[in-house]
């Protein structure tokens, strides 16, 4: 088995990525770490036995690496991904990969021109509970998608924002609770129900009064006729995440763990005892692969070394950025937004400048 050498950029969420790579020692070696904070970065490198430490992204390019993993603040992802592509590296990039559909166009073109692969981070979809639902759907037990609800009800107070000056700002985070928190659960909604046809959103800054939204509700209509709501708040004193899917022949409910919405326990309640038995029988051959970051990197290794499909693709990242674009345009104007969005759309090149002006709908 080929061991891939990884360079990680950023010691915040990057520390979790490093732990995941280290959980797969036959597949990965974290050979280098980059961080603009030498004290924090060197301490993490020493703790994890990482040989090389640098403070500039370009310095990573001189090492013999198979993969660069970008774990920096959201506003830096696009530029750093472009630089790594041009330098000839495959990469992992934290969410959101870009700040606009126009930037996604650039990344997609660069990836095609360089022949390099980008695997965006959406680790929650690899939880065993969500994967069981995918298993049942592939076996034909779910039927037509009908309705779903998603809840991202977390707490973020003054201490959270004081820990990093870029948090709660448009320039630093590129968005609030829908960009940095609910983005994961919304990815799971779209993974299960498919392409979105229409979006209507209301957002506010009621909880913390920062630049970006920390409270909101999104109504989604899908091309297959299904509908869903996604609600997010950073003011919930009991932190929970929850997903509930209704199909014509199946109901699926997640647990309430705030940072593990894809994990077990998931339940598949059914009033029909025979149908419930068929679900139990269908789950008997479910194969439980690793979860979260470990699960994504486990699958990524197969993609990079054996030519399998990437576990998360640029198309997935584009879908996420398009949804964010629609959410912010709707929250700004009060309009329902039809998808897909074309280059002539007012927010195609980004939402930041308009959202900084305030005067939101909602």
VEXTORFI-881636 format. One record per atom (N, C-alpha, C): x, y, z. Coordinates in pm, whole numbers, padded with zeros to 5 digits, always signed. Layout:
XYZ;...
***
This chain:
+00085-00120+00000;+00000+00000+00000;+00088+00124+00000;+00059+00216-00091;+00138+00339-00098;+00099+00433+00015;+00202+00485+00084;+00179+00583+00189;+00194+00723+00129;+00090+00804+00143;+00090+00939+00088;+00146+01038+00190;+00234+01124+00144;+00295+01227+00229;+00212+01355+00219;+00171+01406+00335;+00078+01519+00342;+00145+01640+00406;+00115+01758+00351;+00149+01884+00415;+00021+01955+00455;+00006+01988+00582;-00116+02051+00634;-00090+02200+00654;-00186+02282+00613;-00177+02427+00626;-00279+02472+00730;-00233+02513+00848;-00322+02560+00953;-00328+02463+01069;-00318+02516+01192;-00313+02433+01312;-00441+02437+01393;-00548+02501+01341;-00676+02502+01411;-00749+02371+01385;-00843+02372+01289;-00908+02247+01249;-00806+02153+01187;-00691+02208+01145;-00584+02124+01093;-00538+02020+01192;-00546+02050+01322;-00507+01953+01423;-00596+01829+01417;-00726+01850+01390;-00818+01736+01376;-00786+01657+01250;-00750+01727+01141;-00711+01657+01019;-00587+01571+01044;-00489+01630+01113;-00366+01556+01142;-00396+01431+01223;-00483+01443+01323;-00521+01326+01404;-00584+01217+01317;-00664+01259+01217;-00728+01161+01129;-00626+01091+01040;-00531+01167+00985;-00425+01104+00906;-00345+01006+00991;-00316+01045+01113;-00236+00959+01201;-00312+00833+01241;-00445+00836+01232;-00526+00717+01258;-00519+00617+01142;-00458+00659+01032;-00443+00573+00913;-00294+00564+00878;-00212+00507+00966;-00067+00513+00949;-00014+00439+00828;-00088+00341+00778;-00045+00269+00658;-00074+00348+00531;-00161+00448+00542;-00203+00524+00425;-00137+00661+00414;-00108+00723+00529;-00063+00863+00528;+00052+00885+00626;+00136+00981+00588;+00234+01039+00679;+00223+01190+00669;+00197+01257+00780;+00198+01403+00780;+00343+01446+00791;+00397+01494+00678;+00540+01522+00669;+00575+01667+00695;+00474+01757+00682;+00503+01900+00697;+00380+01973+00746;+00404+02081+00819;+00297+02166+00872;+00333+02311+00845;+00234+02389+00803;+00250+02532+00779;+00153+02608+00868;+00203+02711+00937;+00115+02796+01018;+00180+02932+01034;+00100+03039+01027;+00155+03174+01042;+00189+03205+01188;+00139+03122+01279;+00169+03137+01422;+00277+03035+01458;+00403+03076+01464;+00512+02979+01487;+00498+02903+01618;+00457+02970+01723;+00448+02904+01853;+00344+02792+01849;+00227+02824+01797;+00121+02722+01791;+00159+02610+01695;+00211+02648+01577;+00243+02548+01477;+00355+02455+01519;+00462+02512+01575;+00575+02430+01617;+00535+02335+01730;+00450+02382+01820;+00405+02296+01930;+00326+02177+01876;+00238+02201+01777;+00161+02091+01718;+00252+01996+01642;+00346+02052+01565;+00439+01968+01490;+00520+01879+01582;+00568+01935+01691;+00646+01856+01786;+00562+01748+01851;+00440+01785+01888;+00351+01690+01954;+00316+01572+01864;+00307+01598+01732;+00265+01495+01637;+00380+01433+01559;+00503+01471+01592;+00617+01413+01525;+00629+01452+01379;+00589+01574+01346;+00596+01624+01209;+00733+01684+01186;+00803+01637+01083;+00944+01673+01063;+00964+01818+01025;+00884+01868+00931;+00907+02001+00874;+00800+02099+00920;+00842+02217+00960;+00749+02325+00992;+00791+02451+00917;+00693+02518+00851;+00718+02642+00778;+00605+02740+00808;+00628+02868+00778;+00525+02969+00805;+00462+03024+00676;+00512+02983+00559;+00457+03030+00432;+00414+02911+00347;+00298+02923+00283;+00246+02815+00201;+00346+02772+00095;+00407+02870+00028;+00499+02838-00082;+00617+02754-00035;+00653+02766+00092;+00764+02686+00145;+00731+02537+00147;+00602+02504+00155;+00562+02363+00152;+00594+02299+00017;+00592+02381-00088;+00603+02327-00223;+00740+02264-00250;+00838+02292-00168;+00972+02237-00192;+00986+02096-00137;+00890+02053-00055;+00899+01920+00003;+00838+01816-00091;+00879+01692-00074;+00825+01581-00153;+00692+01539-00092;+00585+01602-00140;+00451+01578-00086;+00359+01523-00194;+00265+01439-00153;+00163+01389-00244;+00033+01469-00232;+00017+01539-00121;-00112+01601-00092;-00090+01721-00002;-00160+01831-00031;-00162+01948+00057;-00304+01967+00109;-00316+01987+00238;-00445+01997+00306;-00458+02139+00364;-00555+02215+00311;-00573+02355+00347;-00679+02368+00456;-00638+02413+00574;-00724+02423+00692;-00717+02564+00752;-00718+02664+00668;-00703+02803+00710;-00840+02871+00719;-00847+02997+00763;-00975+03069+00762;-01039+03070+00623;-01171+03074+00620;-01247+03055+00497;-01205+03147+00384;-01172+03271+00416;-01142+03368+00312;-01014+03336+00236;-00930+03248+00291;-00801+03216+00229;-00806+03092+00140;-00912+03014+00148;-00914+02884+00081;-00892+02895-00070;-00962+02985-00136;-00955+02994-00281;-00815+03027-00330;-00755+03131-00278;-00623+03173-00324;-00519+03065-00296;-00528+03002-00180;-00430+02899-00147;-00450+02774-00231;-00574+02740-00260;-00600+02626-00347;-00547+02651-00487;-00565+02773-00538;-00511+02807-00670;-00360+02793-00672;-00294+02842-00567;-00148+02835-00562;-00100+02690-00559;-00167+02605-00481;-00126+02465-00473;-00152+02391-00603;-00261+02423-00670;-00288+02362-00801;-00179+02398-00900;-00144+02527-00905;-00042+02572-00999;+00094+02510-00969;+00117+02478-00841;+00242+02414-00801;+00242+02264-00827;+00127+02211-00869;+00121+02070-00911;+00081+01971-00804;+00002+02013-00705;-00034+01924-00596;-00183+01888-00600;-00213+01763-00564;-00349+01727-00525;-00373+01787-00387;-00502+01806-00352;-00525+01871-00224;-00659+01837-00161;-00663+01857-00031;-00784+01860+00050;-00806+02006+00088;-00932+02054+00083;-00961+02193+00117;-01083+02197+00209;-01068+02265+00323;-01181+02282+00414;-01292+02366+00349;-01409+02358+00410;-01525+02431+00358;-01523+02576+00406;-01584+02668+00331;-01620+02655+00190;-01495+02669+00103;-01492+02597-00008;-01375+02598-00095;-01353+02735-00158;-01462+02807-00185;-01452+02936-00252;-01561+03029-00200;-01548+03157-00237;-01642+03260-00191;-01746+03297-00294;-01745+03231-00408;-01840+03264-00514;-01839+03156-00620;-01942+03158-00703;-01946+03067-00817;-01840+03104-00920;-01808+03232-00931;-01702+03274-01023;-01568+03214-00980;-01541+03211-00850;-01418+03148-00803;-01422+02997-00826;-01539+02936-00812;-01550+02793-00842;-01515+02767-00988;-01559+02855-01078;-01524+02840-01220;-01373+02836-01239;-01303+02925-01169;-01157+02932-01181;-01093+02804-01130;-01139+02755-01015;-01083+02633-00958;-01108+02513-01050;-01227+02503-01103;-01259+02391-01191;-01172+02395-01317;-01150+02513-01369;-01065+02526-01488;-00921+02491-01456;-00871+02540-01344;-00733+02510-01304;-00713+02360-01279;-00810+02298-01213;-00799+02155-01186;-00794+02076-01317;-00875+02116-01413;-00875+02049-01544;-00744+02070-01617;-00692+02193-01612;-00568+02225-01683;-00446+02154-01621;-00444+02144-01489;-00328+02085-01422;-00340+01935-01404;-00463+01882-01416;-00484+01740-01394;-00476+01700-01248;-00484+01797-01158;-00479+01768-01015;-00618+01753-00957;-00626+01688-00841;-00754+01659-00779;-00772+01741-00652;-00895+01788-00631;-00932+01860-00509;-01043+01783-00439;-01022+01754-00312;-01125+01687-00233;-01170+01783-00122;-01285+01849-00140;-01337+01938-00035;-01378+01857+00088;-01384+01923+00201;-01419+01856+00327;-01569+01864+00353;-01632+01746+00359;-01768+01729+00411;-01771+01597+00486;-01713+01597+00605;-01687+01472+00676;-01810+01410+00739;-01914+01490+00767;-02028+01435+00840;-02104+01331+00759;-02098+01341+00627;-02175+01248+00544;-02124+01104+00555;-02007+01083+00618;-01951+00949+00628;-01986+00880+00759;-02071+00943+00840;-02119+00878+00962;-02199+00753+00930;-02194+00655+01019;-02259+00527+00993;-02410+00541+00977;-02473+00630+01054;-02617+00646+01042;-02658+00694+00904;-02591+00800+00856;-02623+00853+00724;-02587+00752+00615;-02477+00679+00634;-02440+00578+00536;-02539+00462+00533;-02601+00432+00646;-02707+00331+00646;-02826+00377+00563;-02861+00503+00573;-02970+00555+00490;-02932+00546+00342;-02808+00580+00307;-02764+00566+00169;-02773+00420+00123;-02737+00329+00212;-02743+00185+00185;-02887+00142+00153;-02980+00188+00235;-03121+00153+00214;-03174+00216+00085;-03133+00339+00058;-03178+00405-00064;-03127+00330-00188;-03001+00289-00186;-02945+00216-00300;-03014+00082-00320;-03064+00024-00212;-03136-00103-00223;-03282-00085-00264;-03325+00039-00281;-03460+00065-00329;-03567+00063-00223;-03529+00072-00095;-03628+00065+00012;-03685+00200+00052;-03628+00308+00003;-03673+00440+00048;-03792+00490-00034;-03784+00478-00164;-03888+00533-00249;-03867+00681-00276;-03970+00744-00325;-03962+00884-00367;-03932+00977-00249;-03835+01066-00260;-03811+01167-00155;-03930+01262-00143;-03967+01296-00021;-04082+01382+00002;-04048+01508+00083;-03996+01490+00203;-03979+01602+00294;-03861+01575+00387;-03791+01683+00425;-03683+01669+00523;-03676+01795+00609;-03626+01777+00731;-03596+01890+00817;-03453+01875+00869;-03383+01987+00876;-03246+01988+00927;-03234+02098+01030;-03171+02067+01143;-03155+02164+01250;-03008+02170+01291;-02951+02289+01289;-02817+02313+01342;-02833+02416+01453;-02854+02369+01574;-02885+02455+01687;-02769+02448+01786;-02673+02537+01768;-02549+02538+01845;-02539+02665+01927;-02432+02674+02006;-02408+02796+02084;-02269+02851+02055;-02265+02978+02020;-02138+03048+02002;-02151+03185+02069;-02074+03206+02175;-02082+03330+02251;-01959+03416+02233;-01944+03520+02316;-01833+03615+02301;-01695+03551+02304;-01675+03448+02387;-01544+03385+02397;-01502+03323+02264;-01597+03264+02194;-01568+03201+02065;-01516+03305+01966;-01583+03419+01959;-01543+03521+01863;-01416+03594+01905;-01394+03606+02035;-01274+03673+02084;-01148+03591+02057;-01164+03458+02038;-01049+03371+02019;-00983+03390+01882;-01056+03450+01786;-01000+03472+01652;-01070+03593+01591;-00993+03695+01560;-01052+03822+01515;-01131+03809+01385;-01099+03709+01303;-01167+03694+01175;-01306+03632+01188;-01335+03573+01302;-01468+03511+01320;-01576+03619+01329;-01691+03587+01275;-01803+03679+01278;-01792+03793+01180;-01693+03787+01089;-01675+03893+00989;-01695+03837+00849;-01744+03922+00760;-01760+03880+00620;-01626+03853+00556;-01528+03937+00581;-01397+03920+00517;-01325+03796+00569;-01348+03759+00693;-01277+03645+00750;-01346+03513+00727;-01476+03506+00757;-01549+03380+00749;-01628+03364+00620;-01651+03476+00550;-01732+03482+00427;-01880+03457+00452;-01917+03435+00576;-02057+03414+00610;-02068+03369+00754;-02191+03354+00802;-02213+03318+00940;-02256+03174+00958;-02369+03152+01025;-02405+03016+01064;-02433+02925+00945;-02475+02981+00832;-02500+02894+00716;-02371+02860+00641;-02270+02945+00650;-02144+02918+00583;-02051+02832+00667;-02047+02856+00797;-01947+02789+00879;-02003+02679+00969;-02133+02668+00981;-02191+02569+01071;-02292+02478+01001;-02400+02533+00948;-02503+02451+00884;-02461+02400+00747;-02348+02444+00695;-02303+02400+00563;-02292+02248+00556;-02258+02184+00667;-02243+02039+00668;-02376+01968+00657;-02472+02008+00738;-02600+01941+00738;-02674+01969+00607;-02652+02088+00550;-02714+02119+00421;-02653+02034+00309;-02524+02004+00321;-02462+01911+00227;-02530+01775+00234;-02562+01730+00354;-02628+01600+00369;-02769+01602+00313;-02840+01713+00330;-02971+01726+00267;-02962+01707+00116;-02865+01778+00056;-02853+01774-00090;-02798+01641-00139;-02712+01577-00060;-02664+01444-00097;-02780+01346-00108;-02877+01360-00021;-02987+01265-00018;-03098+01299-00116;-03129+01428-00131;-03244+01468-00212;-03207+01519-00351;-03080+01548-00376;-03039+01585-00511;-03040+01734-00537;-03057+01770-00663;-03043+01909-00708;-03154+01997-00653;-03116+02117-00608;-03211+02215-00555;-03268+02298-00670;-03398+02322-00666;-03464+02402-00769;-03493+02544-00724;-03518+02564-00592;-03557+02696-00544;-03520+02711-00397;-03483+02835-00359;-03439+02865-00222;-03506+02993-00175;-03556+02992-00053;-03601+03115+00013;-03543+03117+00153;-03484+03230+00194;-03414+03235+00322;-03445+03363+00398;-03445+03351+00529;-03447+03466+00621;-03332+03448+00719;-03257+03555+00743;-03145+03548+00837;-03143+03674+00923;-03073+03666+01037;-03057+03784+01121;-02927+03772+01201;-02894+03882+01272;-02777+03887+01359;-02821+03899+01506;-02937+03843+01535;-03002+03863+01664;-02921+03810+01782;-02848+03702+01763;-02784+03634+01876;-02663+03713+01929;-02568+03744+01840;-02442+03806+01884;-02419+03946+01828;-02494+03985+01726;-02477+04118+01670;-02348+04139+01593;-02286+04030+01546;-02167+04043+01463;-02206+04083+01321;-02108+04092+01233;-02138+04127+01094;-02223+04021+01026;-02196+03894+01055;-02256+03784+00982;-02378+03728+01055;-02457+03652+00981;-02581+03597+01037;-02551+03490+01141;-02634+03485+01247;-02622+03379+01346;-02757+03316+01379;-02855+03341+01292;-02990+03287+01309;-03056+03288+01172;-03122+03179+01136;-03188+03182+01007;-03265+03056+00976;-03347+03068+00871;-03427+02955+00822;-03426+02958+00671;-03409+02840+00612;-03405+02827+00466;-03509+02726+00424;-03588+02763+00324;-03686+02673+00263;-03632+02629+00128;-03629+02497+00106;-03570+02440-00016;-03675+02359-00091;-03680+02378-00222;-03757+02291-00311;-03658+02224-00404;-03670+02093-00421;-03577+02016-00501;-03637+01984-00637;-03551+01955-00732;-03597+01929-00868;-03686+01806-00877;-03670+01713-00783;-03752+01591-00785;-03887+01610-00715;-03916+01733-00670;-04043+01762-00606;-04039+01762-00455;-03933+01710-00396;-03920+01708-00250;-03899+01849-00196;-03926+01866-00067;-03907+01994+00000;-03832+01971+00132;-03769+02079+00182;-03696+02068+00308;-03683+02205+00372;-03660+02204+00502;-03623+02326+00574;-03492+02302+00646;-03412+02407+00654;-03289+02404+00732;-03290+02524+00824;-03286+02499+00954;-03283+02608+01051;-03149+02606+01125;-03098+02725+01152;-02968+02736+01219;-02974+02850+01319;-02917+02825+01437;-02899+02930+01536;-02771+02903+01613;-02704+03010+01653;-02586+02999+01738;-02620+03045+01880;-02749+03040+01914;-02794+03083+02045;-02865+02975+02123;-02845+02847+02088;-02914+02739+02157;-02833+02690+02276;-02887+02705+02395;-02816+02664+02516;-02808+02512+02530;-02892+02441+02459;-02875+02296+02443;-02834+02274+02298;-02709+02235+02277;-02659+02222+02141;-02703+02088+02081;-02767+02095+01965;-02812+01975+01896;-02800+01994+01745;-02786+01882+01677;-02806+01876+01532;-02906+01765+01507;-02992+01783+01407;-03094+01682+01383;-03134+01681+01237;-03147+01561+01182;-03197+01541+01047;-03315+01444+01050;-03418+01475+00973;-03530+01382+00958;-03571+01381+00811;-03570+01263+00751;-03606+01246+00611;-03734+01164+00601;-03825+01209+00517;-03945+01133+00484;-03941+01097+00336;-03940+00967+00309;-03957+00916+00173;-04094+00849+00165;-04134+00812+00047;-04265+00748+00032;-04272+00617+00112;-04159+00546+00123;-04161+00415+00188;-04073+00406+00312;-04017+00519+00354;-03919+00513+00463;-03912+00646+00536;-03892+00640+00667;-03860+00756+00749;-03724+00731+00813;-03640+00833+00814;-03508+00820+00877;-03487+00938+00971;-03443+00909+01093;-03420+01013+01192;-03281+00997+01252;-03208+01109+01258;-03076+01107+01320;-03089+01119+01471;-02975+01105+01539;-02968+01141+01679;-02958+01291+01695;-02923+01338+01814;-02919+01481+01843;-02779+01534+01871;-02678+01449+01864;-02543+01494+01894;-02505+01612+01803;-02463+01726+01859;-02448+01846+01777;-02342+01836+01669;-02234+01765+01694;-02124+01763+01598;-02107+01627+01531;-02211+01545+01539;-02209+01414+01477;-02343+01379+01413;-02399+01465+01328;-02533+01436+01277;-02540+01313+01188;-02426+01271+01133;-02427+01152+01050;-02408+01023+01126;-02371+01032+01255;-02337+00913+01333;-02462+00842+01384;-02445+00715+01416;-02547+00646+01491;-02561+00709+01629;-02677+00699+01692;-02791+00619+01648;-02882+00691+01548;-02910+00627+01435;-03017+00666+01345;-03127+00560+01356;-03250+00605+01346;-03363+00511+01350;-03443+00523+01222;-03514+00415+01191;-03595+00409+01069;-03735+00360+01106;-03810+00444+01179;-03941+00402+01230;-04042+00379+01117;-04127+00280+01136;-04226+00247+01034;-04348+00186+01100;-04466+00235+01064;-04590+00180+01121;-04622+00041+01067;-04558+00006+00956;-04581-00123+00892;-04474-00221+00940;-04514-00321+01016;-04418-00415+01075;-04341-00492+00967;-04405-00526+00858;-04337-00600+00752;-04232-00512+00684;-04268-00385+00663;-04171-00293+00603;-04053-00271+00697;-04080-00260+00826;-03972-00243+00923;-03879-00364+00923;-03936-00482+00908;-03854-00603+00902;-03767-00604+00776;-03820-00555+00665;-03740-00549+00542;-03622-00454+00559;-03644-00344+00630;-03535-00251+00656;-03427-00319+00741;-03468-00388+00846;-03372-00457+00933;-03294-00561+00853;-03361-00634+00766;-03293-00735+00684;-03194-00669+00588;-03233-00555+00531;-03146-00486+00435;-03021-00432+00500;-03030-00399+00629;-02914-00345+00699;-02817-00453+00746;-02856-00579+00731;-02772-00688+00781;-02637-00694+00711;-02631-00651+00586;-02504-00656+00514;-02438-00518+00500;-02481-00423+00584;-02416-00292+00584;-02273-00305+00634;-02179-00247+00559;-02038-00251+00597;-02000-00116+00656;-01957-00116+00781;-01925+00008+00852;-01779+00046+00828;-01756+00142+00738;-01623+00197+00715;-01595+00307+00817;-01472+00356+00824;-01443+00465+00918;-01531+00588+00895;-01547+00671+00998;-01636+00787+00994;-01557+00918+00996;-01631+01027+00982;-01581+01164+00991;-01455+01184+00906;-01356+01261+00959;-01235+01289+00881;-01162+01160+00845;-01155+01067+00939;-01088+00940+00909;-01159+00870+00794;-01291+00872+00796;-01368+00809+00690;-01346+00874+00555;-01340+01007+00552;-01317+01075+00425;-01176+01048+00374;-01077+01052+00463;-00939+01030+00419;-00915+00884+00382;-00984+00791+00446;-00977+00650+00409;-01021+00631+00264;-01133+00692+00229;-01185+00682+00093;-01099+00761-00006;-01044+00873+00040;-00958+00954-00046;-00834+00876-00088;-00777+00800+00001;-00658+00722-00032;-00687+00626-00147;-00801+00562-00144;-00839+00471-00253;-00855+00547-00384;-00908+00668-00375;-00927+00748-00496;-00793+00788-00557;-00698+00827-00472;-00570+00877-00523;-00475+00766-00563;-00489+00649-00503;-00394+00541-00532;-00450+00434-00625;-00583+00424-00633;-00643+00317-00714;-00738+00369-00822;-00752+00502-00830;-00837+00558-00933;-00985+00552-00903;-01022+00529-00777;-01164+00531-00740;-01215+00675-00743;-01348+00689-00735;-01407+00823-00734;-01369+00895-00605;-01349+01026-00615;-01325+01105-00495;-01445+01097-00401;-01423+01089-00271;-01537+01081-00178;-01619+01209-00173;-01555+01324-00197;-01623+01453-00211;-01557+01523-00330;-01636+01585-00413;-01586+01639-00539;-01601+01790-00547;-01537+01849-00647;-01557+01992-00672;-01702+02022-00708;-01769+01927-00772;-01912+01946-00800;-01993+01958-00672;-01956+01881-00570;-02022+01892-00439;-01997+02029-00378;-01871+02076-00389;-01837+02208-00336;-01912+02317-00410;-01925+02301-00542;-01998+02401-00621;-02145+02407-00579;-02204+02289-00557;-02343+02284-00512;-02360+02359-00381;-02264+02342-00290;-02268+02409-00161;-02255+02560-00176;-02160+02605-00259;-02140+02749-00282;-02261+02809-00352;-02321+02735-00443;-02441+02785-00510;-02556+02801-00412;-02569+02706-00321;-02674+02717-00219;-02650+02838-00130;-02526+02860-00087;-02494+02978-00007;-02524+03106-00083;-02489+03109-00210;-02517+03227-00292;-02666+03258-00293;-02747+03154-00312;-02892+03172-00315;-02945+03215-00178;-02891+03156-00070;-02935+03191+00065;-02911+03340+00091;-02792+03387+00058;-02760+03527+00088;-02836+03623-00003;-02856+03585-00127;-02934+03673-00216;-03079+03680-00168;-03134+03567-00131;-03272+03567-00082;-03285+03644+00048;-03188+03626+00139;-03196+03697+00267;-03178+03847+00249;-03109+03887+00142;-03088+04030+00115;-03209+04093+00048;-03276+04016-00039;-03383+04073-00122;-03523+04031-00081;-03535+03919-00009;-03667+03865+00023;-03725+03780-00087;-03652+03761-00196;-03702+03686-00311;-03670+03537-00299;-03757+03454-00357;-03722+03315-00380;-03626+03310-00498;-03525+03225-00489;-03419+03220-00589;-03425+03087-00662;-03438+03092-00794;-03439+02970-00875;-03296+02928-00907;-03271+02798-00899;-03141+02740-00933;-03156+02653-01058;-03047+02634-01136;-02910+02680-01114;-02891+02828-01145;-02788+02887-01083;-02756+03027-01105;-02661+03042-01222;-02684+03141-01304;-02604+03166-01423;-02508+03283-01400;-02406+03297-01488;-02307+03404-01469;-02364+03545-01459;-02481+03570-01513;-02539+03703-01505;-02605+03735-01373;-02614+03638-01282;-02681+03663-01154;-02603+03767-01073;-02674+03857-01001;-02606+03964-00926;-02503+03915-00824;-02520+03796-00768;-02427+03744-00669;-02333+03638-00726;-02329+03621-00857;-02246+03515-00915;-02098+03536-00880;-02056+03662-00876;-01916+03694-00843;-01895+03708-00693;-01998+03683-00612;-01982+03688-00468;-02089+03771-00399;-02107+03744-00272;-02211+03811-00192;-02152+03908-00089;-02022+03908-00072;-01962+03980+00040;-01992+04129+00038;-01967+04196-00074;-01985+04341-00080;-02129+04381-00050;-02223+04307-00107;-02364+04340-00085;-02406+04314+00059;-02360+04203+00116;-02403+04169+00251;-02343+04262+00355;-02228+04318+00327;-02168+04414+00422;-02253+04539+00438;-02338+04567+00342;-02420+04688+00346;-02538+04677+00441;-02566+04553+00488;-02676+04536+00582;-02811+04547+00517;-02910+04591+00595;-03048+04606+00548;-03101+04474+00492;-03088+04368+00573;-03132+04237+00529;-03281+04224+00533;-03331+04137+00446;-03468+04089+00458;-03475+03997+00579;-03584+03995+00648;-03599+03901+00759;-03634+03969+00889;
***
